[in-house]
Amino acid sequence: MSHTTTDEPVRRASGATVPVLAFAGIVVAVMQTLLVPVIKDLPRLLDTSPSNASWVLTSTLLSGAVATPIMGRLGDLFGKRRMLIASLSVMVVGALLSALTDALVPMIVGRTLQGFAMGAIPLGIGLMRDMLPRERLGSAMALMSSSIGVGGGLALPAAALVAQHTDWHALYYGAAGLGVLSIALTLLVVPESPLRAKGSFDLPGALGLTAGLILFLLPISKGSDWGWSSPTTLGLFAAALVVLLLWGLMELRVAAPLVDLRTTARREVLLTNLASIMVGVSFFVISLVLPQLLQLPSETGYGLGQSMVAAGLCVAPLGLTMMFTAPVYARLSARYGPRTTLIIGLVIIGIGYAGGLGLMDAAWQTVVTSVLIGAGIGLAYSSLPALIINAVPASETGAANGLNTLMRSIGTSVSSAVIGMVLANTANDVGGTAVPTMQGFRVSFLIAAGAVAVGLVLAFFLPRRNPAAAVTQLRASSEEDANLARAEQALAGDGQPPHGFRGRVLAADGVPVARAKVTLIDRHGRQAGATLSAGDGSYTLAVPAGGPYVLAARAAGHAPLAHAATHTGDRPVDLDLSLPGETVPA
């Protein structure tokens, strides 16, 4: 799938663009952790059963998981800034609806709408990729990727302070206010990207992915309540498997799929997404364990007896450390590459959880654990978008990063379900109330350490790249893609003979080859342009000046081809990969 452009002029991002986009990510994360301080009180506040009250959290999880890849794809097609504003607007409507009700069903509807804001993370990363100059892209993407952890960590003490001293509905009014502020700043500061993916929105693919994700995530979220071996739980898992398999087969046959599974199956993309699940698991464990440990009364013999606000402050360094890790990541990645930085981050997380097993006796010890794990998660999260962007074409960055964000959400969902089950099964019954035990906390930390170990194995199997070449590719991508987009516009739009080459990439018997990389090389051996062939094998490439060129084509499963060509007007140049290539002197 190649990319095109709109008629909008290319605007350079200002110095405020990155902070504004990162603020949008923080707002989304604040919304996600908003109710953590009042989770235990939700049944009383909503006058319902604990099982029904849990849907207030589950609904946000499900809608966020569904919206993330869909909004990423819509951003690639219709404008990332436009979809970012749409996501935040839906969140504001949902927050206001929740703020105005004490009834369960409207509260769930409002929380479902709030989940749509999760698409802001991949959309923000895509905007940065499209517009930022090369020297700012690495650290900017690291900050955007970490913003969800930053916002989650900072929201805990703030939400606890509000919930402890005022009406809990004020939490939603605050979230709506932050959303409105983020929308206003985005409209004022962030330019729209001119890059667009070709094709149309895959509605059947979106519906199939939605059904499959709901069928998969619903039993993960509710398995502890329903029973992991219950017919309902097992039936939903089986239905999810069937639906997702059928959805995958359908996506492989669509010319412009919602998720390009062939790209997703590439080694680098697949391993990065699997590692993202493990990072998501490890991130959520500390968020579940430490607040409970800190707030348990000291009479239990292991609880630290802290107030709701004090507990939030002890965990806040988790998010703060992630925020300050972004510039550190940029330097490490520039020198060693994102693969090595991911490995370093996972090692630090593992050390944090291993050391945390013995640092549960005082509040200051939990702060040390939060700082260490926050630093590791910051490095790991910051590495993920760079690994994804290095492996996919520019026209698919929104959808690809949306899928990667979904993988993190699946990790946190699995973590929530598994840790909830562990803490429940190891709890002591005190006066009819289940009280978590130190054994449950330590088992939870061991599970997180195990997830980190799996993530490390996956990271070691990621392909090695020359760090300098990888960073150069990443940093140059935004300017190169903008140049190519303008070139395609020049080829297509002025009514004159095209100023470049066009044609199709073919295999044996004239079969078109999709997603072949076509590179334009000038007489000095330098790259003058590049693109990917569309579903019908077609490609277009502009030429910066007249003269001889070499068109080099490469596709998986085919021998590479080099074809000598001179621009001669409107004559198409087809590239047949079944033929031997030509060697052309510069």
C-alpha positions in Angstrom: 0.0 0.0 0.0 1.6 3.3 -1.1 0.7 6.6 0.3 -0.6 9.8 -1.1 -1.3 13.3 0.0 -4.0 15.9 0.4 -4.0 19.4 -1.1 -3.0 20.8 2.3 0.4 22.5 2.4 3.0 20.7 4.5 3.4 22.5 7.8 6.4 22.1 10.0 5.6 21.1 13.6 6.3 23.9 16.1 8.3 23.4 19.3 5.0 23.0 21.2 3.7 20.1 19.1 5.5 17.3 21.0 4.4 18.5 24.5 0.8 19.0 23.3 0.7 15.5 21.8 2.3 14.0 24.9 -0.3 15.9 27.0 -3.1 14.2 25.0 -1.5 10.8 25.9 -1.4 11.8 29.5 -5.0 12.8 29.5 -6.0 9.4 28.1 -4.0 7.6 30.8 -5.6 9.8 33.5 -9.0 8.7 32.3 -7.9 5.0 32.4 -6.8 5.1 36.1 -9.4 7.6 37.3 -11.4 5.2 39.3 -8.6 3.2 41.0 -9.0 5.1 44.3 -12.8 4.4 44.5 -12.9 0.8 43.0 -13.8 -0.8 46.3 -16.6 1.7 46.8 -18.3 1.5 43.4 -21.0 -1.1 44.4 -22.1 1.3 47.2 -21.8 4.5 45.1 -23.8 2.9 42.2 -26.2 0.9 44.4 -25.4 -2.3 42.7 -23.6 -5.6 43.2 -19.8 -5.9 43.0 -20.2 -8.1 39.8 -22.3 -5.4 38.0 -20.0 -2.6 39.3 -17.0 -4.3 37.7 -18.5 -3.5 34.3 -17.6 0.2 34.9 -14.0 -0.8 34.4 -14.5 -3.7 32.0 -16.4 -1.5 29.5 -13.6 1.0 29.2 -11.1 -1.8 28.6 -13.1 -3.4 25.9 -13.9 -0.1 24.0 -10.3 1.0 24.3 -9.0 -2.3 22.8 -11.5 -2.1 19.9 -11.0 1.6 19.2 -7.2 1.6 19.2 -6.5 -0.2 15.8 -9.6 1.2 14.2 -8.8 4.8 15.0 -5.2 4.2 13.9 -6.4 3.0 10.5 -8.9 5.9 10.2 -6.1 8.3 10.9 -4.0 6.8 8.1 -6.9 7.2 5.7 -8.5 10.5 6.7 -6.0 12.4 8.9 -4.4 11.6 12.1 -5.0 15.0 13.8 -8.7 14.8 12.8 -9.1 11.4 14.4 -7.1 12.5 17.5 -9.6 15.3 18.0 -12.5 12.9 17.4 -11.1 10.5 20.0 -10.7 13.2 22.6 -14.2 14.6 21.8 -15.8 11.2 22.4 -13.9 10.9 25.7 -15.2 14.3 26.9 -18.8 13.3 26.1 -18.4 10.1 28.0 -16.8 11.8 31.0 -19.7 14.3 31.2 -22.2 11.6 30.9 -20.6 9.7 33.8 -20.3 12.9 35.9 -24.0 13.5 35.7 -25.3 10.1 36.8 -25.4 7.7 39.7 -27.1 4.9 37.7 -25.2 1.9 36.5 -26.2 1.7 32.9 -25.5 5.4 32.0 -22.2 5.1 33.9 -21.2 2.1 31.8 -22.2 3.9 28.6 -20.1 6.9 29.6 -17.1 4.8 30.5 -17.4 2.9 27.2 -17.2 6.3 25.3 -14.2 7.2 27.4 -12.3 4.1 26.2 -12.3 5.5 22.6 -9.6 7.9 23.7 -7.0 5.1 23.7 -6.5 5.7 20.0 -4.7 9.0 20.9 -1.4 7.2 21.5 -0.9 5.6 18.0 -2.3 8.7 16.4 0.1 11.0 18.2 3.1 8.7 17.3 1.9 8.8 13.6 1.8 12.6 13.6 5.3 12.8 15.0 6.6 10.4 12.4 5.0 12.4 9.6 6.1 15.9 10.6 9.0 16.1 13.0 12.5 16.9 11.8 15.0 14.1 12.1 16.8 15.3 15.2 13.6 15.4 17.4 11.8 12.2 16.3 13.4 9.6 18.6 12.9 11.3 21.9 9.5 12.6 20.9 8.1 9.2 20.1 9.7 7.9 23.4 7.8 10.5 25.4 4.5 9.8 23.5 4.8 6.1 24.0 5.6 6.5 27.7 2.8 9.1 28.3 0.2 6.4 29.1 2.4 5.2 32.0 3.2 8.8 33.0 -0.5 9.8 33.2 -1.4 6.6 35.0 1.2 7.2 37.7 0.4 10.9 38.2 -3.3 10.4 38.2 -3.3 8.0 41.2 -2.4 10.6 43.9 -4.4 13.4 42.2 -7.5 11.1 41.9 -7.0 9.9 45.5 -6.9 13.5 46.8 -10.1 14.4 44.9 -11.9 11.3 46.0 -10.9 11.7 49.6 -12.0 15.3 50.0 -14.8 15.9 47.5 -17.6 14.3 45.6 -16.3 11.5 43.4 -18.2 12.9 40.4 -15.6 15.6 40.4 -13.1 13.1 39.0 -15.2 13.0 35.7 -15.6 16.7 35.5 -11.8 17.0 35.9 -11.3 14.4 33.1 -13.7 16.3 30.8 -11.9 19.6 31.5 -8.5 18.0 30.7 -10.0 16.6 27.5 -11.3 20.0 26.4 -8.0 21.6 27.1 -6.2 18.9 25.1 -8.6 19.4 22.1 -8.0 23.2 22.2 -4.2 22.9 22.3 -4.3 20.3 19.5 -6.4 22.7 17.3 -4.1 25.6 18.0 -0.7 23.9 17.8 -0.7 20.6 16.0 -0.8 20.7 12.2 -2.6 18.0 10.2 -0.3 15.5 8.4 -0.6 15.6 4.6 0.2 11.9 4.3 -2.7 9.5 3.6 -2.9 5.8 2.9 -4.7 4.7 -0.2 -7.7 2.5 -0.1 -11.0 2.6 1.8 -12.0 1.7 5.4 -12.4 -2.0 5.9 -15.8 -2.1 7.7 -16.2 -5.9 7.7 -12.7 -6.2 9.1 -13.5 -3.6 11.8 -16.6 -5.5 12.8 -14.8 -8.8 12.8 -11.9 -7.5 14.9 -14.4 -5.9 17.3 -16.3 -9.1 17.8 -13.1 -11.2 18.2 -11.6 -8.8 20.7 -14.8 -8.6 22.8 -15.1 -12.4 22.8 -11.5 -12.7 23.9 -11.1 -9.9 26.4 -14.5 -10.3 28.1 -13.7 -13.7 29.7 -10.2 -12.4 30.6 -11.8 -9.5 32.5 -14.7 -11.5 34.0 -13.1 -15.0 34.4 -12.5 -14.5 38.1 -16.2 -13.8 38.7 -17.5 -16.4 36.3 -15.0 -19.1 37.0 -12.1 -20.0 34.7 -13.5 -23.4 33.9 -17.1 -22.3 33.6 -19.0 -23.0 30.3 -19.4 -19.3 29.7 -15.7 -18.5 30.0 -14.6 -21.5 27.9 -17.3 -20.9 25.4 -16.3 -17.3 24.9 -12.6 -18.2 24.4 -13.6 -20.8 21.8 -15.8 -18.4 20.0 -13.0 -15.8 20.0 -10.7 -18.3 18.4 -13.1 -19.1 15.7 -14.0 -15.5 15.0 -10.4 -14.2 14.9 -9.4 -17.1 12.6 -12.2 -16.3 10.2 -11.3 -12.6 10.4 -7.7 -13.3 9.6 -8.6 -15.3 6.5 -10.9 -12.5 5.4 -8.2 -9.8 6.0 -5.7 -11.8 3.8 -8.1 -11.5 0.9 -8.9 -7.8 1.2 -7.0 -5.3 -1.0 -7.0 -2.6 1.7 -7.3 -4.5 5.0 -7.8 -2.9 8.5 -4.7 -4.8 9.7 -2.1 -5.9 7.1 -1.5 -9.4 8.5 1.4 -10.0 6.2 3.2 -7.0 7.6 2.1 -8.0 11.1 3.6 -11.5 10.6 7.1 -10.1 9.8 9.5 -11.2 12.4 10.3 -7.8 13.8 6.7 -6.7 14.0 5.4 -10.0 15.5 8.1 -10.3 18.1 7.8 -6.6 19.1 4.0 -7.1 19.5 4.5 -10.2 21.6 7.1 -8.4 23.8 4.6 -5.5 24.2 2.2 -7.9 25.8 4.8 -8.9 28.3 5.7 -5.3 29.1 2.0 -4.6 29.6 1.7 -7.4 32.1 4.7 -6.2 34.1 3.5 -2.6 34.1 0.1 -3.4 35.6 1.3 -5.7 38.4 3.0 -2.9 40.3 -0.1 -0.7 39.9 -2.3 -3.4 41.4 0.0 -4.6 44.2 1.7 -1.6 45.8 -1.5 0.6 46.4 -3.1 -2.3 48.3 0.0 -3.1 50.3 0.4 0.5 51.3 -3.2 1.0 52.4 -3.6 -2.3 54.3 -3.7 -1.6 58.1 -0.5 -2.2 60.0 -2.4 -4.6 62.3 -2.2 -7.2 59.6 1.5 -7.5 60.3 2.6 -6.6 56.8 0.3 -3.7 55.7 1.9 -0.3 55.7 -1.1 1.7 57.0 -0.9 4.6 54.6 -3.8 6.8 53.6 -5.2 6.8 50.1 -3.4 10.0 49.1 -0.1 8.8 50.7 -0.3 5.5 48.8 -0.8 7.4 45.6 2.2 9.6 46.2 4.4 6.5 46.9 3.4 5.0 43.5 3.6 8.4 41.6 7.4 8.0 41.0 6.5 5.2 38.6 5.0 7.7 36.1 7.5 10.4 36.9 10.5 8.2 36.2 8.9 7.0 32.9 8.6 10.7 31.8 12.2 11.5 32.6 13.4 8.3 30.9 12.4 9.6 27.4 15.6 11.7 26.8 17.7 8.9 28.2 16.1 6.5 25.8 16.9 8.8 22.8 20.6 8.7 23.6 20.7 5.0 24.2 18.7 4.2 21.1 20.9 6.5 19.0 24.0 4.7 20.1 22.8 1.1 20.5 19.4 0.9 18.6 15.9 0.3 20.0 16.3 -3.5 20.2 19.2 -3.1 22.7 17.3 -0.4 24.6 14.3 -2.7 24.9 16.5 -5.4 26.4 18.1 -2.9 28.8 14.6 -1.8 29.9 13.4 -5.4 30.5 16.5 -6.2 32.5 15.9 -3.2 34.7 12.2 -4.2 35.2 13.3 -7.7 36.2 15.8 -6.3 38.7 13.0 -4.1 40.1 10.6 -6.9 40.7 13.3 -9.3 42.0 14.5 -6.6 44.4 10.9 -5.6 45.3 10.3 -9.1 46.8 12.5 -7.9 49.7 11.4 -4.3 49.7 7.9 -4.5 51.1 8.5 -3.5 54.8 8.3 0.3 54.6 6.7 3.0 52.5 10.1 4.3 51.3 11.0 0.9 50.0 7.9 0.9 47.7 9.2 4.3 46.3 12.5 2.7 45.4 10.7 -0.2 43.7 8.5 2.3 41.8 11.4 4.3 40.6 13.4 1.3 39.4 10.5 -0.4 37.6 9.3 2.9 36.2 12.8 3.5 34.6 12.7 0.0 33.0 9.1 0.4 31.7 10.0 3.8 30.4 12.8 2.4 28.3 10.8 -0.6 27.1 7.7 1.4 26.2 9.9 4.0 24.4 11.5 1.3 22.3 8.3 -0.2 20.9 7.2 2.5 18.4 10.7 2.8 16.9 10.8 -1.0 16.4 7.4 -0.9 14.7 8.1 2.1 12.6 11.3 0.7 11.3 9.5 -2.4 10.1 6.4 -0.9 8.3 5.8 1.7 5.5 4.9 5.2 6.4 1.3 4.9 5.2 0.6 2.2 7.9 2.2 3.7 11.0 -1.1 4.6 12.5 -2.6 1.2 12.2 0.6 -0.6 13.1 1.1 1.5 16.3 -2.6 1.1 17.0 -2.1 -2.7 16.9 1.0 -2.4 19.1 -0.9 -0.3 21.7 -3.7 -3.0 21.6 -1.0 -5.6 22.5 -0.1 -3.6 25.5 -3.8 -3.3 26.5 -4.1 -7.1 26.2 -1.1 -7.4 28.5 -2.6 -5.2 31.1 -5.9 -7.1 30.8 -4.3 -10.4 31.3 -2.3 -9.0 34.2 -5.4 -7.6 35.8 -7.3 -10.9 35.5 -4.4 -13.2 36.6 -3.2 -11.0 39.5 -6.8 -10.5 40.6 -7.3 -14.3 40.7 -4.0 -14.8 42.6 -4.8 -12.1 45.2 -8.3 -13.5 45.7 -7.2 -17.1 46.0 -4.5 -16.3 48.6 -6.6 -13.8 50.6 -7.6 -14.3 54.2 -11.2 -14.0 55.3 -11.4 -11.4 58.1 -15.0 -10.7 59.3 -16.4 -11.6 55.9 -13.9 -9.4 54.0 -11.1 -10.8 51.8 -7.8 -9.3 52.9 -4.8 -9.8 50.5 -1.8 -11.6 52.0 1.9 -11.0 51.6 2.1 -14.4 49.9 -0.3 -13.1 47.2 1.8 -9.9 46.7 5.0 -11.9 46.3 3.5 -14.4 43.9 2.2 -11.4 41.8 5.8 -10.0 41.7 7.1 -13.4 40.6 4.5 -13.5 37.8 5.7 -10.1 36.6 9.3 -11.3 36.7 8.3 -14.3 34.6 6.6 -12.1 32.0 9.8 -10.0 31.9 11.8 -13.2 31.3 9.6 -14.1 28.4 9.9 -10.6 27.0 13.6 -10.8 27.2 13.7 -14.0 25.2 11.5 -12.5 22.5 13.7 -9.3 22.4 16.8 -11.3 21.9 15.3 -12.9 18.8 14.5 -9.5 17.2 16.7 -9.0 14.2 19.9 -7.0 14.8 20.3 -3.7 12.9 23.2 -1.3 12.6 22.2 1.3 15.2 23.4 4.2 13.1 21.5 3.0 10.0 18.4 2.3 12.0 18.4 5.7 13.6 19.1 7.4 10.3 16.2 5.6 8.7 13.9 6.5 11.6 14.9 10.1 11.7 14.8 10.7 7.9 11.5 9.0 7.4 9.2 12.0 8.0 11.0 14.2 5.5 11.5 11.4 3.0 7.8 10.4 3.2 6.7 14.0 2.8 8.9 14.4 -0.3 7.6 11.2 -1.8 4.0 12.2 -1.1 4.5 15.5 -2.9 6.2 13.6 -5.7 3.1 11.4 -6.2 0.9 14.5 -6.1 3.1 16.0 -8.9 2.8 12.8 -10.9 -1.0 12.7 -10.6 -2.4 16.2 -10.5 -1.3 18.8 -13.0 -2.7 17.5 -16.3 0.8 17.3 -17.9 2.8 14.2 -18.7 4.0 12.6 -15.5 7.3 13.8 -14.2 8.6 10.4 -13.3 8.0 6.7 -13.7 4.9 4.6 -13.3 4.0 1.1 -14.1 3.4 -2.2 -12.4 5.6 -4.8 -10.6 4.9 -8.2 -12.1 5.9 -11.8 -11.5 5.6 -14.9 -13.7 2.7 -14.9 -16.2 2.1 -11.2 -15.6 0.8 -11.7 -12.0 1.0 -8.4 -10.1 3.2 -8.2 -7.0 1.8 -6.2 -4.1 4.0 -4.5 -1.5 7.2 -4.8 -3.6 9.7 -2.1 -2.7 10.6 0.0 -5.8 13.7 2.2 -5.4 14.9 4.9 -7.8 18.7 5.2 -8.1 20.4 8.1 -9.9 23.5 7.9 -12.1 25.7 8.5 -9.0 24.3 5.4 -7.2 22.3 7.5 -4.7 18.6 6.8 -3.8 16.4 9.4 -5.4 13.0 7.9 -4.3 11.3 4.8 -3.0 7.7 3.4 -2.7 5.8 0.2 -2.3 3.6 -1.2 -5.0 -0.2 -1.2 -4.4 -2.4 -4.3 -4.3 -2.6 -4.4 -8.1 1.2 -4.1 -8.4 1.1 -0.4 -9.5 3.7 2.1 -8.5 4.6 5.7 -9.1 7.9 7.5 -8.6 8.8 11.1 -9.4 12.2 12.1 -10.8 14.1 15.1 -9.4 15.7 15.8 -12.8 16.0 14.3 -16.3 18.6 11.7 -17.2 19.1 7.9 -16.8 18.1 6.1 -13.7 17.9 2.5 -12.4 14.6 1.2 -11.0 15.4 -1.5 -8.4 12.5 -3.8 -7.3 12.5 -6.3 -4.5 9.8 -8.5 -3.0 9.6 -11.4 -0.7 9.9 -14.7 -2.6 11.3 -13.1 -5.7 14.8 -12.4 -7.0 15.6 -8.7 -6.9 15.5 -6.8 -10.2 17.5 -3.8 -11.4 16.1 -2.1 -14.6 17.8 0.7 -16.5 15.3 3.4 -17.5 15.3 7.0 -18.8 12.3 9.3 -18.3 10.5 9.7 -21.6 7.1 11.1 -20.8 3.9 9.0 -20.3 5.3 5.6 -21.1 4.8 3.1 -18.3 7.7 1.0 -17.1 6.7 -2.4 -15.9 9.1 -4.3 -13.7 9.0 -8.1 -14.3 10.6 -9.9 -11.3 10.6 -13.2 -13.3 13.3 -11.7 -15.6 17.0 -11.3 -14.8 18.0 -7.8 -13.8 20.3 -5.5 -15.7 23.6 -4.2 -14.5 23.9 -0.6 -15.4 27.0 1.5 -15.0 26.5 4.8 -13.1 
